[in-house]
Amino acid sequence: MNATPLAEELGPRARRQVQVVTAAVVIAAVLGAGLGLRRLQARGQLDVDLWQPLRDPAVIRFLLVGLVNTVRAAAAAMAISLVFGLGLALARQARHRVIRLGAGAYTEFFRSVPLVLLVLFCSLGLPVYGINIGGYWYLVLALSVYNSAVVGEIIRAGILAVERGQSEAASAIGLGYWQALGLVVLPQALRRMAPAIVSQLVTLLKDTSLGAVIPFEELLRRGRITGEFYGNPLQALFVVALIYIAFNVVFSRGAERV
Amino acid sequence: MSVVSLLLDNLDAYARGVGVTVALTLSAFAFALAVGVVVAACRISPVVPLRAAATLYVESIRNTPLLVLIFLFVFGLTKVGILFGYFTSAVIVLGCYTGALVAETVRSGINTVSLGQAEAARALGFTFPKALSRIILPQALRRVVGPLGGLFVALIKNSALASIISVVDLTGVADRVTTATERPLEAFAIAGVAYVLLAVPAGLGVGWLERRLAIHR
């Protein structure tokens, strides 16, 4: 009972009030759920033939391949973003002012632009210039351009969080710039920024759903196709949402343990 | 020159797009603040079912892509007769989504208010809702102005998803100008710069507000 930060232990009167409110909330919830179900029933949305297709192994496989495509796009974009992000982070600390300003401008611009705008530009715009690389690469390209800027900032913060003494000590024992960076600074920085990278990876995974408008057949797109084919968009999209939630929760928990 | 001429030719459209984006962001954020404060209050309330419901809400919204929520609302809920215009739908979904994030932020703010404040309130005979609204929240909210501002700036970007359900915001305008002129690079670059021009003053405004509202001790 004391999970609320507002009181360590409730007195007898407060406990009685809590019981009354709890009862009221439960009754309201049951009533609300009942009304909701009746509405669904009245509109025929609980009919077996709308839910049945979603238990068909072929449909499940169709959706799971969509999830695999989602993960593929997210993994590719993350790999590219880590490389370019590291490059951007280093460029922002370069001695040369032009490089520093260029990297800063790239980061600031692409961080403040909506991802949809980039995705639409890649899919609608690039073909006009004769670049036809297909839905998958349009999506990965847009995600990478955006996430390089975001990941670059995470890496930069990680590098800045390593004390100066570390790189000074590294050069004092005769390590060059790249040696000091690779052997001393980055290993420490990586450990500190791991949580931020993981949470960005979850965001990236959710952002791949933009592939649905390109169109690239990731999970959401395939959910839409299923919904249109069987005439059950509510049920199909509900299942898609559940798959996203389950996958993200399992992924975050797993990453936390590592 | 081509960017300038494209911008001048379509100035009206872009101006209207900026207006729609701003209106969308402001109304969705107002909605999100209301949702967020209520959900945060539920998440720390002594009533167990409320706490469970609020946790379920926050966790499921946070782990679902925004576009899935938009499609679920627009294509799914119409089947049970929940029908709104595209703009209103976008405001509701963006508000519910950002509301979950606001709730988490407000909760973290509440956790920084020392327990003594709540104990003092109870000692003075404040009930839970009174203690929360009069003592705890005013202190908590002022401490999370910065993070809430961050959510606002993120919302400017997220509002672009409304263009997918045919709301003609900045992104929608870029889309249309591209179709009309076959010059995607210029059309999208103008929209991109416009977003940056919206985000930068918003960020500065947040910083100013944060300094104004900070509690000096």
Chai-1 contact restraints between the chains, C-beta under 6 A:
chainA,res_idxA,chainB,res_idxB,connection_type,confidence,min_distance_angstrom,max_distance_angstrom,comment,restraint_id
A,T4,B,I44,contact,1.0,0.0,6.0,A-B,restraint_1
A,T4,B,P46,contact,1.0,0.0,6.0,A-B,restraint_2
A,P5,B,I44,contact,1.0,0.0,6.0,A-B,restraint_3
A,P5,B,N111,contact,1.0,0.0,6.0,A-B,restraint_4
A,L6,B,A118,contact,1.0,0.0,6.0,A-B,restraint_5
A,V18,B,P46,contact,1.0,0.0,6.0,A-B,restraint_6
A,V18,B,V47,contact,1.0,0.0,6.0,A-B,restraint_7
A,V21,B,V47,contact,1.0,0.0,6.0,A-B,restraint_8
A,T22,B,V47,contact,1.0,0.0,6.0,A-B,restraint_9
A,V25,B,V47,contact,1.0,0.0,6.0,A-B,restraint_10
A,V25,B,P49,contact,1.0,0.0,6.0,A-B,restraint_11
A,V25,B,L50,contact,1.0,0.0,6.0,A-B,restraint_12
A,V26,B,P49,contact,1.0,0.0,6.0,A-B,restraint_13
A,R39,B,V80,contact,1.0,0.0,6.0,A-B,restraint_14
A,R43,B,V80,contact,1.0,0.0,6.0,A-B,restraint_15
A,Q45,B,K79,contact,1.0,0.0,6.0,A-B,restraint_16
A,Q45,B,V80,contact,1.0,0.0,6.0,A-B,restraint_17
A,S112,B,Y195,contact,1.0,0.0,6.0,A-B,restraint_18
A,S112,B,V196,contact,1.0,0.0,6.0,A-B,restraint_19
A,S112,B,A199,contact,1.0,0.0,6.0,A-B,restraint_20
A,V113,B,G192,contact,1.0,0.0,6.0,A-B,restraint_21
A,V113,B,Y195,contact,1.0,0.0,6.0,A-B,restraint_22
A,P114,B,K157,contact,1.0,0.0,6.0,A-B,restraint_23
A,P114,B,A160,contact,1.0,0.0,6.0,A-B,restraint_24
A,V116,B,A160,contact,1.0,0.0,6.0,A-B,restraint_25
A,V116,B,L161,contact,1.0,0.0,6.0,A-B,restraint_26
A,V116,B,T171,contact,1.0,0.0,6.0,A-B,restraint_27
A,L117,B,A160,contact,1.0,0.0,6.0,A-B,restraint_28
A,L117,B,T171,contact,1.0,0.0,6.0,A-B,restraint_29
A,L117,B,A191,contact,1.0,0.0,6.0,A-B,restraint_30
A,L120,B,D175,contact,1.0,0.0,6.0,A-B,restraint_31
A,F121,B,F188,contact,1.0,0.0,6.0,A-B,restraint_32
A,L124,B,T178,contact,1.0,0.0,6.0,A-B,restraint_33
A,L124,B,P184,contact,1.0,0.0,6.0,A-B,restraint_34
A,G125,B,P184,contact,1.0,0.0,6.0,A-B,restraint_35
A,V128,B,E182,contact,1.0,0.0,6.0,A-B,restraint_36
A,V128,B,P184,contact,1.0,0.0,6.0,A-B,restraint_37
A,K206,B,P65,contact,1.0,0.0,6.0,A-B,restraint_38
A,S209,B,P65,contact,1.0,0.0,6.0,A-B,restraint_39
A,S209,B,L67,contact,1.0,0.0,6.0,A-B,restraint_40
A,S209,B,V68,contact,1.0,0.0,6.0,A-B,restraint_41
A,V213,B,I164,contact,1.0,0.0,6.0,A-B,restraint_42
A,L220,B,V68,contact,1.0,0.0,6.0,A-B,restraint_43
A,P233,B,F75,contact,1.0,0.0,6.0,A-B,restraint_44
A,P233,B,G76,contact,1.0,0.0,6.0,A-B,restraint_45
A,L234,B,G76,contact,1.0,0.0,6.0,A-B,restraint_46
A,L234,B,K79,contact,1.0,0.0,6.0,A-B,restraint_47
A,L237,B,F71,contact,1.0,0.0,6.0,A-B,restraint_48
A,L237,B,L72,contact,1.0,0.0,6.0,A-B,restraint_49
A,L237,B,G76,contact,1.0,0.0,6.0,A-B,restraint_50
A,A241,B,T64,contact,1.0,0.0,6.0,A-B,restraint_51
A,A241,B,V68,contact,1.0,0.0,6.0,A-B,restraint_52
A,Y244,B,T64,contact,1.0,0.0,6.0,A-B,restraint_53
A,I245,B,S60,contact,1.0,0.0,6.0,A-B,restraint_54
A,I245,B,N63,contact,1.0,0.0,6.0,A-B,restraint_55
A,I245,B,T64,contact,1.0,0.0,6.0,A-B,restraint_56
A,N248,B,N63,contact,1.0,0.0,6.0,A-B,restraint_57
A,V249,B,N63,contact,1.0,0.0,6.0,A-B,restraint_58
